[in-house]
Amino acid sequence: MPPEAPSYATARLDDDDYPAYTMGRAAEMIGATPGFLRAIGEARLITPLRSEGGHRRYSRYQLRIAARARDLVDAGTPIEAACRIVILEDQLEEALRLNEELRGRPAPSGGPAER
């Protein structure tokens, strides 16, 4: 019997960009507070999607970024600097990926932006 195609709802659960988590659940998952999530949103590190009711919703990808920033803040880095570091890490990872692509080699995996 051939495997069934995943339903639309199941496919969304596998989507790293699907905003599935509320602010409270997202904060709990990364060991932070809702205030921390608001602060990194104000610093434009991540921009959560808004539900129809106006509530912030976060994706797994955004939670990985937020967790990276939280680790830096926990180590004593000011939040604005932590956000800038994470942004620069992502830009570097993307530049390295493009460079490797242009050279015809696969980019190394396991970097800061595993996406």
C-alpha positions in Angstrom: 0.0 0.0 0.0 1.6 3.4 -1.0 2.2 5.9 1.8 -0.4 8.6 2.1 0.5 12.1 1.4 0.7 14.1 4.7 -2.4 16.3 5.3 -2.1 20.0 5.2 -2.2 20.2 9.1 0.5 17.6 9.4 2.7 19.3 6.8 2.5 22.6 8.8 3.9 20.8 11.9 7.0 20.0 9.9 7.4 23.5 8.6 10.1 25.4 10.5 8.6 28.7 9.5 5.0 28.0 10.5 4.1 30.3 13.5 2.8 27.5 15.8 3.8 28.8 19.3 2.2 31.4 21.5 4.4 33.9 23.3 4.0 32.1 26.6 4.8 28.7 25.1 7.7 30.1 23.1 9.2 31.8 26.2 8.9 28.5 28.2 10.5 26.5 25.4 13.7 28.6 25.3 13.8 29.3 29.0 13.1 33.0 28.7 10.4 35.5 29.6 7.8 37.0 27.4 9.6 40.3 28.0 12.7 38.9 26.5 10.8 37.9 23.4 9.3 41.4 23.2 12.8 42.9 23.6 14.3 40.9 20.7 11.3 41.7 18.6 11.8 45.4 19.3 15.5 45.0 18.4 14.2 43.4 15.1 16.0 40.1 15.6 12.8 38.3 14.9 9.3 39.5 13.9 6.6 37.2 15.1 3.5 36.8 13.0 0.3 38.1 14.6 -2.8 36.0 15.0 -6.2 37.3 14.0 -6.6 38.4 17.6 -3.3 40.3 17.5 -1.3 37.7 19.6 2.3 37.0 18.7 3.0 33.6 17.2 6.5 32.2 16.8 8.0 29.5 14.5 10.6 26.9 15.4 13.2 28.8 13.3 12.5 32.0 15.3 12.8 30.1 18.5 16.2 28.8 17.5 17.3 32.4 16.8 15.8 33.6 20.1 17.6 30.8 22.0 20.9 31.8 20.5 20.3 35.4 21.6 19.3 34.2 25.1 22.5 32.2 25.4 24.5 35.3 24.7 22.5 37.4 27.1 22.9 34.8 29.8 26.7 35.0 29.2 26.6 38.7 30.0 26.2 40.3 26.5 23.8 43.2 26.4 20.6 42.3 24.5 21.2 44.8 21.7 24.7 43.4 21.1 23.4 39.8 21.3 20.8 40.6 18.6 23.5 42.2 16.4 25.8 39.2 16.9 23.1 36.7 15.9 22.2 38.8 12.8 25.9 39.0 11.8 26.3 35.2 12.3 23.3 34.6 10.0 24.7 37.0 7.4 28.1 35.3 7.5 26.5 31.8 7.2 24.5 32.9 4.2 27.5 34.5 2.5 29.6 31.3 3.1 26.7 29.2 1.7 26.5 31.4 -1.4 30.2 31.3 -1.9 30.3 27.5 -1.7 27.3 27.3 -4.0 29.1 29.5 -6.6 32.2 27.3 -6.3 30.1 24.2 -6.9 30.6 22.6 -3.5 28.0 22.0 -0.9 28.2 24.3 2.1 29.4 22.7 5.4 26.5 21.8 7.7 26.3 22.5 11.4 27.0 26.3 11.3 25.2 28.9 13.3 22.3 29.1 11.0 21.2 25.5 10.4 18.5 26.4 8.0 
